[in-house]
């Protein structure tokens, strides 16, 4: 199935930046459908997992096989197995119909409401929908996730018998306090309300000739940004190329207008630097730039030679320097302590850890974060003799 311009995997982008759909349509096909090495690996993980689920295989049986140009290593197989096991467990628990890499289409909702679902277990009144995330960088949350909810409503909008919906993300390569498997549970009424008040209005907003562009975290994976062709970033650099004004004389409204361009500029720079690295890794020589090793801290070799015989580094250091070579045992940080295998670890941290005051900074208002008032001058200088 061809990629929808309003695909669920890009939900965050087109919901927040409806004009991106228009700009992507202007790109050549090879740029619209460009697949990075990370994306290729993710596709391979999906294809291999689908085969395992459909053929009743263990992922270890697929080690060494190639999917989407990527060889499945033992490590990749282990990650995929976590997803395969989660889907199989749900199917064994609920029974019913198992859908794997299933094309879904909901033209009754919108002409571009179609895509491919990773996996689902349908056993009325329960629908369990799964999404595999192979990335290890960005954490994907299950709660209030537009992508997962879009898949669910495209699949279930005409199936009223499903009233209890469980949306689960499986992200085995990324550490999370809740584990690699996280879920959101919704009633059908809640999902329908979300679709009618958020998803469908956002879809229709992309159809406007004047649909606005908005910079944000969604720029990271936008084809227009990667093609260095976004008008928003051009606007940002058009401003930056001029002599900077004295910011203190800007009105609050003018300051806000300029701040809206900051994210666009950051993602443009990241995309530009990424393209530079890709070309140089492929052998290109760019005047003024060198390919150099990344900075790294020194580490000890684990085995060294002392007096002609192999020796562990700790033993060698102890012979020379005694206790001075070692640090004293120290209490782990709250985040580290939560991860130890003890049933009381999280409760201990919740009870005894706290966040000390560390000054104030600025964050974008996302409608969820609670802001604070700046300290009054008399509080700042309290106790100071002037």
C-alpha atoms as a printed R data frame, in Angstrom:
    type eleno elety resid chain resno       x       y      z
1   ATOM     1    CA   UNK     A     1   0.000   0.000  0.000
2   ATOM     2    CA   UNK     A     2   1.288   3.451 -0.922
3   ATOM     3    CA   UNK     A     3   2.094   5.863  1.897
4   ATOM     4    CA   UNK     A     4  -0.766   8.157  2.838
5   ATOM     5    CA   UNK     A     5   0.053  11.887  3.012
6   ATOM     6    CA   UNK     A     6  -1.809  11.727  6.338
7   ATOM     7    CA   UNK     A     7  -0.208   8.516  7.539
8   ATOM     8    CA   UNK     A     8  -0.502   7.628 11.218
9   ATOM     9    CA   UNK     A     9   3.284   7.392 11.599
10  ATOM    10    CA   UNK     A    10   3.481  11.090 10.684
11  ATOM    11    CA   UNK     A    11   0.455  12.079 12.769
12  ATOM    12    CA   UNK     A    12   2.415  14.341 15.114
13  ATOM    13    CA   UNK     A    13   3.807  16.310 12.165
14  ATOM    14    CA   UNK     A    14   0.694  16.956 10.094
15  ATOM    15    CA   UNK     A    15  -1.479  17.550 13.161
16  ATOM    16    CA   UNK     A    16   0.835  20.325 14.356
17  ATOM    17    CA   UNK     A    17   2.111  21.544 10.982
18  ATOM    18    CA   UNK     A    18  -0.716  21.109  8.433
19  ATOM    19    CA   UNK     A    19   1.218  23.065  5.812
20  ATOM    20    CA   UNK     A    20   3.901  20.358  5.733
21  ATOM    21    CA   UNK     A    21   1.561  18.143  3.668
22  ATOM    22    CA   UNK     A    22   1.453  20.785  0.939
23  ATOM    23    CA   UNK     A    23   5.239  21.294  0.988
24  ATOM    24    CA   UNK     A    24   5.999  17.551  0.918
25  ATOM    25    CA   UNK     A    25   3.808  17.170 -2.181
26  ATOM    26    CA   UNK     A    26   6.137  19.593 -3.996
27  ATOM    27    CA   UNK     A    27   9.194  17.357 -3.445
28  ATOM    28    CA   UNK     A    28  10.471  14.817 -5.991
29  ATOM    29    CA   UNK     A    29   9.348  11.274 -5.203
30  ATOM    30    CA   UNK     A    30  12.823  10.150 -4.136
31  ATOM    31    CA   UNK     A    31  12.899  12.856 -1.466
32  ATOM    32    CA   UNK     A    32   9.321  12.277 -0.337
33  ATOM    33    CA   UNK     A    33  10.027   8.584  0.224
34  ATOM    34    CA   UNK     A    34  13.660   8.818  1.360
35  ATOM    35    CA   UNK     A    35  14.470   6.062  3.876
36  ATOM    36    CA   UNK     A    36  17.371   6.552  6.276
37  ATOM    37    CA   UNK     A    37  19.499   3.645  7.496
38  ATOM    38    CA   UNK     A    38  17.641   3.761 10.815
39  ATOM    39    CA   UNK     A    39  14.310   3.576  8.987
40  ATOM    40    CA   UNK     A    40  15.550   0.665  6.859
41  ATOM    41    CA   UNK     A    41  16.475  -1.233 10.002
42  ATOM    42    CA   UNK     A    42  13.059  -0.490 11.501
43  ATOM    43    CA   UNK     A    43  11.341  -1.824  8.383
44  ATOM    44    CA   UNK     A    44  13.491  -4.959  8.539
45  ATOM    45    CA   UNK     A    45  12.483  -5.527 12.166
46  ATOM    46    CA   UNK     A    46   8.806  -5.210 11.219
47  ATOM    47    CA   UNK     A    47   9.118  -7.592  8.261
48  ATOM    48    CA   UNK     A    48  11.015 -10.207 10.255
49  ATOM    49    CA   UNK     A    49   8.598  -9.986 13.203
50  ATOM    50    CA   UNK     A    50   5.623 -10.331 10.857
51  ATOM    51    CA   UNK     A    51   7.084 -13.505  9.377
52  ATOM    52    CA   UNK     A    52   7.681 -14.931 12.845
53  ATOM    53    CA   UNK     A    53   4.099 -14.180 13.912
54  ATOM    54    CA   UNK     A    54   2.489 -15.487 10.733
55  ATOM    55    CA   UNK     A    55   4.631 -18.619 10.432
56  ATOM    56    CA   UNK     A    56   4.822 -19.487 14.129
57  ATOM    57    CA   UNK     A    57   8.603 -19.046 14.211
58  ATOM    58    CA   UNK     A    58  10.977 -18.008 16.936
59  ATOM    59    CA   UNK     A    59  13.055 -14.977 16.015
60  ATOM    60    CA   UNK     A    60  16.232 -16.976 16.608
61  ATOM    61    CA   UNK     A    61  15.293 -18.982 13.486
62  ATOM    62    CA   UNK     A    62  15.579 -15.805 11.416
63  ATOM    63    CA   UNK     A    63  19.076 -14.784 12.515
64  ATOM    64    CA   UNK     A    64  21.272 -14.325  9.449
65  ATOM    65    CA   UNK     A    65  18.371 -13.747  7.085
66  ATOM    66    CA   UNK     A    66  18.051 -10.432  5.263
67  ATOM    67    CA   UNK     A    67  14.969  -8.215  5.259
68  ATOM    68    CA   UNK     A    68  14.815  -4.865  3.459
69  ATOM    69    CA   UNK     A    69  18.566  -5.101  2.862
70  ATOM    70    CA   UNK     A    70  19.312  -5.522  6.594
71  ATOM    71    CA   UNK     A    71  20.673  -8.718  8.113
72  ATOM    72    CA   UNK     A    72  18.916  -9.847 11.292
73  ATOM    73    CA   UNK     A    73  21.575 -10.182 13.969
74  ATOM    74    CA   UNK     A    74  21.164 -12.009 17.255
75  ATOM    75    CA   UNK     A    75  20.651  -8.682 19.004
76  ATOM    76    CA   UNK     A    76  17.954  -7.528 16.568
77  ATOM    77    CA   UNK     A    77  16.261 -10.914 16.885
78  ATOM    78    CA   UNK     A    78  16.167 -10.571 20.681
79  ATOM    79    CA   UNK     A    79  14.541  -7.140 20.415
80  ATOM    80    CA   UNK     A    80  11.955  -8.364 17.913
81  ATOM    81    CA   UNK     A    81  11.200 -11.392 20.077
82  ATOM    82    CA   UNK     A    82   9.951  -9.107 22.851
83  ATOM    83    CA   UNK     A    83   7.359  -7.708 20.434
84  ATOM    84    CA   UNK     A    84   6.446 -11.125 19.035
85  ATOM    85    CA   UNK     A    85   5.974 -12.508 22.561
86  ATOM    86    CA   UNK     A    86   3.750  -9.580 23.582
87  ATOM    87    CA   UNK     A    87   1.458 -10.042 20.574
88  ATOM    88    CA   UNK     A    88   1.303 -13.823 21.052
89  ATOM    89    CA   UNK     A    89   0.506 -13.461 24.747
90  ATOM    90    CA   UNK     A    90  -2.432 -11.150 23.959
91  ATOM    91    CA   UNK     A    91  -3.704 -13.594 21.345
92  ATOM    92    CA   UNK     A    92  -3.433 -16.534 23.750
93  ATOM    93    CA   UNK     A    93  -5.151 -14.517 26.485
94  ATOM    94    CA   UNK     A    94  -8.066 -13.144 24.452
95  ATOM    95    CA   UNK     A    95  -8.270 -15.480 21.459
96  ATOM    96    CA   UNK     A    96 -10.097 -14.068 18.457
97  ATOM    97    CA   UNK     A    97  -8.556 -12.747 15.231
98  ATOM    98    CA   UNK     A    98  -4.870 -11.918 14.843
99  ATOM    99    CA   UNK     A    99  -3.952  -9.223 12.313
100 ATOM   100    CA   UNK     A   100  -0.301  -8.764 11.322
101 ATOM   101    CA   UNK     A   101   0.979  -5.975  9.045
102 ATOM   102    CA   UNK     A   102  -2.595  -5.490  7.875
103 ATOM   103    CA   UNK     A   103  -3.558  -2.787  5.375
104 ATOM   104    CA   UNK     A   104  -6.421  -0.729  6.737
105 ATOM   105    CA   UNK     A   105  -8.584   1.805  4.912
106 ATOM   106    CA   UNK     A   106 -11.222   4.185  6.247
107 ATOM   107    CA   UNK     A   107 -12.312   6.361  3.322
108 ATOM   108    CA   UNK     A   108 -15.611   6.970  5.125
109 ATOM   109    CA   UNK     A   109 -13.596   9.104  7.548
110 ATOM   110    CA   UNK     A   110 -11.270  10.840  5.066
111 ATOM   111    CA   UNK     A   111  -9.879  10.066  1.618
112 ATOM   112    CA   UNK     A   112  -6.353   9.808  3.063
113 ATOM   113    CA   UNK     A   113  -7.287   7.674  6.073
114 ATOM   114    CA   UNK     A   114  -5.379   4.513  5.201
115 ATOM   115    CA   UNK     A   115  -2.178   2.774  6.217
116 ATOM   116    CA   UNK     A   116  -0.633  -0.431  7.551
117 ATOM   117    CA   UNK     A   117  -1.192  -1.670 11.090
118 ATOM   118    CA   UNK     A   118   1.649  -3.490 12.871
119 ATOM   119    CA   UNK     A   119  -0.487  -5.990 14.773
120 ATOM   120    CA   UNK     A   120  -3.870  -6.346 16.458
121 ATOM   121    CA   UNK     A   121  -5.789  -8.937 18.409
122 ATOM   122    CA   UNK     A   122  -9.557  -8.613 17.980
123 ATOM   123    CA   UNK     A   123 -11.830 -10.458 20.389
124 ATOM   124    CA   UNK     A   124 -15.002  -8.474 21.065
125 ATOM   125    CA   UNK     A   125 -15.439  -6.446 23.149
126 ATOM   126    CA   UNK     A   126 -11.633  -6.124 23.462
127 ATOM   127    CA   UNK     A   127  -9.292  -4.836 20.744
128 ATOM   128    CA   UNK     A   128  -5.546  -4.921 21.464
129 ATOM   129    CA   UNK     A   129  -3.446  -2.909 19.019
130 ATOM   130    CA   UNK     A   130   0.352  -3.097 18.971
131 ATOM   131    CA   UNK     A   131   3.049  -0.881 17.498
132 ATOM   132    CA   UNK     A   132   6.710  -1.903 17.328
133 ATOM   133    CA   UNK     A   133   9.279   0.858 17.735
134 ATOM   134    CA   UNK     A   134  12.835  -0.177 16.884
135 ATOM   135    CA   UNK     A   135  14.495   3.123 17.805
136 ATOM   136    CA   UNK     A   136  16.752   3.550 20.811
137 ATOM   137    CA   UNK     A   137  16.921   7.349 20.865
138 ATOM   138    CA   UNK     A   138  13.519   8.985 21.232
139 ATOM   139    CA   UNK     A   139  11.139   7.587 23.850
140 ATOM   140    CA   UNK     A   140   7.684   6.853 22.462
141 ATOM   141    CA   UNK     A   141   4.901   7.125 25.030
142 ATOM   142    CA   UNK     A   142   1.634   5.218 24.773
143 ATOM   143    CA   UNK     A   143  -0.551   7.767 26.554
144 ATOM   144    CA   UNK     A   144  -2.355  10.250 24.308
145 ATOM   145    CA   UNK     A   145  -0.373   9.053 21.265
146 ATOM   146    CA   UNK     A   146  -2.054  10.307 18.102
147 ATOM   147    CA   UNK     A   147  -0.383   7.699 15.900
148 ATOM   148    CA   UNK     A   148  -1.718   4.741 17.866
149 ATOM   149    CA   UNK     A   149  -5.155   6.289 18.249
150 ATOM   150    CA   UNK     A   150  -5.350   6.961 14.506
151 ATOM   151    CA   UNK     A   151  -4.539   3.330 13.706
152 ATOM   152    CA   UNK     A   152  -7.171   2.218 16.204
153 ATOM   153    CA   UNK     A   153  -9.960   4.420 14.857
154 ATOM   154    CA   UNK     A   154  -9.210   3.646 11.199
155 ATOM   155    CA   UNK     A   155  -9.501  -0.050 12.102
156 ATOM   156    CA   UNK     A   156 -12.465   0.107 14.484
157 ATOM   157    CA   UNK     A   157 -14.641   3.038 13.343
158 ATOM   158    CA   UNK     A   158 -17.124   0.678 11.673
159 ATOM   159    CA   UNK     A   159 -16.856  -2.115 14.250
160 ATOM   160    CA   UNK     A   160 -19.101  -1.023 17.150
161 ATOM   161    CA   UNK     A   161 -18.737  -4.373 18.919
162 ATOM   162    CA   UNK     A   162 -15.288  -3.299 20.139
163 ATOM   163    CA   UNK     A   163 -15.786  -1.122 23.207
164 ATOM   164    CA   UNK     A   164 -12.575  -1.744 25.185
165 ATOM   165    CA   UNK     A   165  -9.410  -0.698 23.364
166 ATOM   166    CA   UNK     A   166  -5.823  -1.272 24.505
167 ATOM   167    CA   UNK     A   167  -3.042   0.497 22.593
168 ATOM   168    CA   UNK     A   168   0.433  -0.868 23.288
169 ATOM   169    CA   UNK     A   169   3.861   0.346 22.203
170 ATOM   170    CA   UNK     A   170   6.744  -2.117 22.292
171 ATOM   171    CA   UNK     A   171  10.107  -0.311 22.336
172 ATOM   172    CA   UNK     A   172  12.684  -2.871 23.506
173 ATOM   173    CA   UNK     A   173  15.832  -0.843 22.723
174 ATOM   174    CA   UNK     A   174  14.966   2.183 24.856
175 ATOM   175    CA   UNK     A   175  15.071   2.188 28.653
176 ATOM   176    CA   UNK     A   176  11.956   3.517 30.352
177 ATOM   177    CA   UNK     A   177  10.815   3.616 33.964
178 ATOM   178    CA   UNK     A   178   7.689   1.665 32.942
179 ATOM   179    CA   UNK     A   179   9.591  -0.905 30.912
180 ATOM   180    CA   UNK     A   180   9.753  -1.496 27.169
181 ATOM   181    CA   UNK     A   181   6.066  -2.371 26.902
182 ATOM   182    CA   UNK     A   182   3.600   0.456 27.693
183 ATOM   183    CA   UNK     A   183  -0.140   0.740 27.119
184 ATOM   184    CA   UNK     A   184  -3.077   3.124 27.071
185 ATOM   185    CA   UNK     A   185  -6.616   1.841 27.647
186 ATOM   186    CA   UNK     A   186  -9.575   3.680 26.116
187 ATOM   187    CA   UNK     A   187 -13.298   3.159 25.794
188 ATOM   188    CA   UNK     A   188 -14.793   3.322 22.338
189 ATOM   189    CA   UNK     A   189 -16.578   6.545 23.305
190 ATOM   190    CA   UNK     A   190 -13.290   8.174 24.349
191 ATOM   191    CA   UNK     A   191 -11.571   7.170 21.120
192 ATOM   192    CA   UNK     A   192 -14.487   8.363 18.995
193 ATOM   193    CA   UNK     A   193 -14.569  11.713 20.799
194 ATOM   194    CA   UNK     A   194 -10.831  12.159 20.171
195 ATOM   195    CA   UNK     A   195 -11.232  11.292 16.474
196 ATOM   196    CA   UNK     A   196 -14.126  13.724 15.962
197 ATOM   197    CA   UNK     A   197 -12.653  16.634 17.916
198 ATOM   198    CA   UNK     A   198  -8.939  16.307 17.088
199 ATOM   199    CA   UNK     A   199  -7.988  13.867 14.334
200 ATOM   200    CA   UNK     A   200 -10.607  14.677 11.695
201 ATOM   201    CA   UNK     A   201 -10.396  18.485 12.126
202 ATOM   202    CA   UNK     A   202  -6.595  18.190 11.838
203 ATOM   203    CA   UNK     A   203  -6.945  16.137  8.651
204 ATOM   204    CA   UNK     A   204  -9.269  18.719  7.120
205 ATOM   205    CA   UNK     A   205  -6.922  21.547  8.122
206 ATOM   206    CA   UNK     A   206  -4.227  20.136  5.818
207 ATOM   207    CA   UNK     A   207  -6.490  20.672  2.781
208 ATOM   208    CA   UNK     A   208  -6.343  24.456  2.969
209 ATOM   209    CA   UNK     A   209  -4.133  26.237  0.441
210 ATOM   210    CA   UNK     A   210  -2.971  28.446  3.289
211 ATOM   211    CA   UNK     A   211  -2.415  25.679  5.826
212 ATOM   212    CA   UNK     A   212   0.198  27.084  8.229
213 ATOM   213    CA   UNK     A   213   3.696  25.805  8.882
214 ATOM   214    CA   UNK     A   214   4.803  25.396 12.474
215 ATOM   215    CA   UNK     A   215   8.229  24.337 13.714
216 ATOM   216    CA   UNK     A   216   8.577  21.796 16.493
217 ATOM   217    CA   UNK     A   217   9.942  18.383 17.406
218 ATOM   218    CA   UNK     A   218   8.046  16.937 14.406
219 ATOM   219    CA   UNK     A   219  10.496  18.726 12.083
220 ATOM   220    CA   UNK     A   220  13.092  16.078 12.968
221 ATOM   221    CA   UNK     A   221  11.657  13.509 10.570
222 ATOM   222    CA   UNK     A   222   9.979  15.825  8.052
223 ATOM   223    CA   UNK     A   223  11.026  15.140  4.427
224 ATOM   224    CA   UNK     A   224  10.861  18.869  3.643
225 ATOM   225    CA   UNK     A   225  13.270  19.675  6.456
226 ATOM   226    CA   UNK     A   226  15.614  16.870  5.429
227 ATOM   227    CA   UNK     A   227  15.518  18.216  1.859
228 ATOM   228    CA   UNK     A   228  16.458  21.648  3.264
229 ATOM   229    CA   UNK     A   229  13.432  23.099  1.488
230 ATOM   230    CA   UNK     A   230  11.148  24.288  4.274
231 ATOM   231    CA   UNK     A   231   9.900  27.897  3.907
232 ATOM   232    CA   UNK     A   232   9.831  28.135  7.698
233 ATOM   233    CA   UNK     A   233  13.556  27.557  7.962
234 ATOM   234    CA   UNK     A   234  14.210  29.872  5.032
235 ATOM   235    CA   UNK     A   235  12.285  32.538  6.921
236 ATOM   236    CA   UNK     A   236  14.360  31.877 10.029
237 ATOM   237    CA   UNK     A   237  17.669  32.194  8.210
238 ATOM   238    CA   UNK     A   238  16.452  35.193  6.250
239 ATOM   239    CA   UNK     A   239  16.079  36.972  9.556
240 ATOM   240    CA   UNK     A   240  19.387  35.699 10.906
241 ATOM   241    CA   UNK     A   241  21.291  36.815  7.819
242 ATOM   242    CA   UNK     A   242  20.456  40.424  8.541
243 ATOM   243    CA   UNK     A   243  22.198  42.477 11.182
244 ATOM   244    CA   UNK     A   244  20.679  41.343 14.502
245 ATOM   245    CA   UNK     A   245  18.533  43.956 16.198
246 ATOM   246    CA   UNK     A   246  18.920  45.045 19.775
247 ATOM   247    CA   UNK     A   247  16.677  42.468 21.379
248 ATOM   248    CA   UNK     A   248  15.928  44.633 24.388
249 ATOM   249    CA   UNK     A   249  14.004  47.080 22.205
250 ATOM   250    CA   UNK     A   250  11.714  44.386 20.737
251 ATOM   251    CA   UNK     A   251   8.120  44.360 21.927
252 ATOM   252    CA   UNK     A   252   6.863  41.151 23.542
253 ATOM   253    CA   UNK     A   253   4.902  40.396 20.355
254 ATOM   254    CA   UNK     A   254   7.980  40.880 18.146
255 ATOM   255    CA   UNK     A   255  10.085  38.733 20.487
256 ATOM   256    CA   UNK     A   256   7.506  35.937 20.306
257 ATOM   257    CA   UNK     A   257   7.466  36.122 16.502
258 ATOM   258    CA   UNK     A   258  11.240  35.626 16.399
259 ATOM   259    CA   UNK     A   259  11.177  32.855 19.009
260 ATOM   260    CA   UNK     A   260   8.762  30.886 16.803
261 ATOM   261    CA   UNK     A   261  11.597  30.590 14.267
262 ATOM   262    CA   UNK     A   262  14.147  29.166 16.704
263 ATOM   263    CA   UNK     A   263  12.994  25.534 16.441
264 ATOM   264    CA   UNK     A   264  12.895  25.714 12.662
265 ATOM   265    CA   UNK     A   265  16.461  27.030 12.587
266 ATOM   266    CA   UNK     A   266  17.680  24.314 14.984
267 ATOM   267    CA   UNK     A   267  16.199  21.479 12.946
268 ATOM   268    CA   UNK     A   268  17.499  23.039  9.716
269 ATOM   269    CA   UNK     A   269  21.008  23.161 11.179
270 ATOM   270    CA   UNK     A   270  20.743  19.552 12.382
271 ATOM   271    CA   UNK     A   271  19.604  18.391  8.941
272 ATOM   272    CA   UNK     A   272  22.398  20.375  7.273
273 ATOM   273    CA   UNK     A   273  25.046  18.898  9.562
274 ATOM   274    CA   UNK     A   274  23.611  15.419  9.064
275 ATOM   275    CA   UNK     A   275  23.897  15.774  5.293
276 ATOM   276    CA   UNK     A   276  27.496  16.968  5.659
277 ATOM   277    CA   UNK     A   277  28.409  13.891  7.722
278 ATOM   278    CA   UNK     A   278  26.628  11.520  5.335
279 ATOM   279    CA   UNK     A   279  28.508  12.868  2.314
280 ATOM   280    CA   UNK     A   280  31.883  12.817  4.033
281 ATOM   281    CA   UNK     A   281  31.321   9.274  5.322
282 ATOM   282    CA   UNK     A   282  30.673   8.337  1.686
283 ATOM   283    CA   UNK     A   283  34.069   9.784  0.723
284 ATOM   284    CA   UNK     A   284  33.253  13.346 -0.309
285 ATOM   285    CA   UNK     A   285  35.929  15.997  0.354
286 ATOM   286    CA   UNK     A   286  34.362  19.256  1.499
287 ATOM   287    CA   UNK     A   287  36.834  22.158  1.697
288 ATOM   288    CA   UNK     A   288  37.103  23.548  5.188
289 ATOM   289    CA   UNK     A   289  35.874  20.362  6.885
290 ATOM   290    CA   UNK     A   290  37.691  17.238  8.097
291 ATOM   291    CA   UNK     A   291  36.408  13.843  9.149
292 ATOM   292    CA   UNK     A   292  37.919  13.227 12.604
293 ATOM   293    CA   UNK     A   293  37.424  10.700 15.425
294 ATOM   294    CA   UNK     A   294  34.793  11.640 17.978
295 ATOM   295    CA   UNK     A   295  36.068  12.754 21.352
296 ATOM   296    CA   UNK     A   296  36.181   9.956 23.889
297 ATOM   297    CA   UNK     A   297  37.256   9.645 27.514
298 ATOM   298    CA   UNK     A   298  40.191   7.386 28.273
299 ATOM   299    CA   UNK     A   299  39.347   3.947 29.663
300 ATOM   300    CA   UNK     A   300  41.570   1.216 31.065
301 ATOM   301    CA   UNK     A   301  42.326  -2.014 29.240
302 ATOM   302    CA   UNK     A   302  40.715  -4.847 31.170
303 ATOM   303    CA   UNK     A   303  43.761  -7.132 30.892
304 ATOM   304    CA   UNK     A   304  47.348  -5.870 31.016
305 ATOM   305    CA   UNK     A   305  50.791  -7.435 31.214
306 ATOM   306    CA   UNK     A   306  52.741  -7.124 34.461
307 ATOM   307    CA   UNK     A   307  56.226  -8.649 34.754
308 ATOM   308    CA   UNK     A   308  55.571 -10.686 31.626
309 ATOM   309    CA   UNK     A   309  52.327 -12.219 32.868
310 ATOM   310    CA   UNK     A   310  48.686 -11.251 32.105
311 ATOM   311    CA   UNK     A   311  46.889  -9.487 34.903
312 ATOM   312    CA   UNK     A   312  43.539  -7.800 35.476
313 ATOM   313    CA   UNK     A   313  43.683  -4.013 35.529
314 ATOM   314    CA   UNK     A   314  42.219  -3.758 39.049
315 ATOM   315    CA   UNK     A   315  44.794  -6.163 40.423
316 ATOM   316    CA   UNK     A   316  47.592  -4.262 38.670
317 ATOM   317    CA   UNK     A   317  46.412  -0.916 40.049
318 ATOM   318    CA   UNK     A   318  46.095  -2.402 43.525
319 ATOM   319    CA   UNK     A   319  49.696  -3.675 43.424
320 ATOM   320    CA   UNK     A   320  51.024  -0.226 42.549
321 ATOM   321    CA   UNK     A   321  48.777   2.124 44.464
322 ATOM   322    CA   UNK     A   322  46.783   0.138 46.983
323 ATOM   323    CA   UNK     A   323  43.487   1.696 48.113
324 ATOM   324    CA   UNK     A   324  44.348   5.029 46.502
325 ATOM   325    CA   UNK     A   325  43.525   3.558 43.086
326 ATOM   326    CA   UNK     A   326  39.872   3.001 44.010
327 ATOM   327    CA   UNK     A   327  36.904   5.179 44.793
328 ATOM   328    CA   UNK     A   328  34.870   4.748 47.954
329 ATOM   329    CA   UNK     A   329  31.438   3.056 47.630
330 ATOM   330    CA   UNK     A   330  28.768   5.732 47.103
331 ATOM   331    CA   UNK     A   331  24.973   5.712 47.171
332 ATOM   332    CA   UNK     A   332  23.451   5.340 43.734
333 ATOM   333    CA   UNK     A   333  21.356   8.176 42.308
334 ATOM   334    CA   UNK     A   334  17.543   7.902 42.635
335 ATOM   335    CA   UNK     A   335  17.275   6.988 38.935
336 ATOM   336    CA   UNK     A   336  19.933   4.266 39.315
337 ATOM   337    CA   UNK     A   337  18.428   2.910 42.526
338 ATOM   338    CA   UNK     A   338  14.991   2.550 40.899
339 ATOM   339    CA   UNK     A   339  16.486   0.109 38.403
340 ATOM   340    CA   UNK     A   340  17.890  -2.405 40.885
341 ATOM   341    CA   UNK     A   341  16.032  -5.704 41.134
342 ATOM   342    CA   UNK     A   342  14.300  -5.148 44.454
343 ATOM   343    CA   UNK     A   343  10.516  -4.919 44.967
344 ATOM   344    CA   UNK     A   344  10.841  -1.929 47.307
345 ATOM   345    CA   UNK     A   345  13.282   0.144 45.209
346 ATOM   346    CA   UNK     A   346  10.733   2.410 43.521
347 ATOM   347    CA   UNK     A   347   8.761   2.938 46.741
348 ATOM   348    CA   UNK     A   348  11.981   3.843 48.596
349 ATOM   349    CA   UNK     A   349  12.898   6.427 45.961
350 ATOM   350    CA   UNK     A   350   9.373   7.849 45.855
351 ATOM   351    CA   UNK     A   351   9.426   8.325 49.619
352 ATOM   352    CA   UNK     A   352  12.915   9.687 50.192
353 ATOM   353    CA   UNK     A   353  14.045  11.388 46.968
354 ATOM   354    CA   UNK     A   354  13.217  14.959 46.002
355 ATOM   355    CA   UNK     A   355  14.137  17.545 43.394
356 ATOM   356    CA   UNK     A   356  16.112  20.428 44.939
357 ATOM   357    CA   UNK     A   357  15.538  23.931 43.645
358 ATOM   358    CA   UNK     A   358  17.954  24.623 40.827
359 ATOM   359    CA   UNK     A   359  16.839  28.000 39.511
360 ATOM   360    CA   UNK     A   360  14.367  28.791 36.752
361 ATOM   361    CA   UNK     A   361  14.440  28.312 33.005
362 ATOM   362    CA   UNK     A   362  11.932  28.724 30.163
363 ATOM   363    CA   UNK     A   363   9.845  25.951 28.562
364 ATOM   364    CA   UNK     A   364   7.263  26.109 25.795
365 ATOM   365    CA   UNK     A   365   3.668  26.094 27.043
366 ATOM   366    CA   UNK     A   366   2.294  22.698 26.005
367 ATOM   367    CA   UNK     A   367  -0.959  23.038 27.934
368 ATOM   368    CA   UNK     A   368   0.199  20.491 30.527
369 ATOM   369    CA   UNK     A   369   3.217  22.021 32.238
370 ATOM   370    CA   UNK     A   370   2.473  24.336 35.169
371 ATOM   371    CA   UNK     A   371   4.444  27.583 35.140
372 ATOM   372    CA   UNK     A   372   5.680  29.534 38.176
373 ATOM   373    CA   UNK     A   373   6.069  33.203 38.984
374 ATOM   374    CA   UNK     A   374   9.552  34.773 39.055
375 ATOM   375    CA   UNK     A   375  10.878  35.526 42.560
376 ATOM   376    CA   UNK     A   376  10.311  39.036 43.893
377 ATOM   377    CA   UNK     A   377  13.432  41.201 44.240
378 ATOM   378    CA   UNK     A   378  13.137  41.283 48.016
379 ATOM   379    CA   UNK     A   379  13.195  37.457 48.090
380 ATOM   380    CA   UNK     A   380  16.268  37.288 45.843
381 ATOM   381    CA   UNK     A   381  18.256  39.643 48.071
382 ATOM   382    CA   UNK     A   382  16.899  38.360 51.388
383 ATOM   383    CA   UNK     A   383  19.697  38.092 53.903
384 ATOM   384    CA   UNK     A   384  22.117  40.069 51.741
385 ATOM   385    CA   UNK     A   385  23.616  43.143 53.382
386 ATOM   386    CA   UNK     A   386  23.607  46.029 50.904
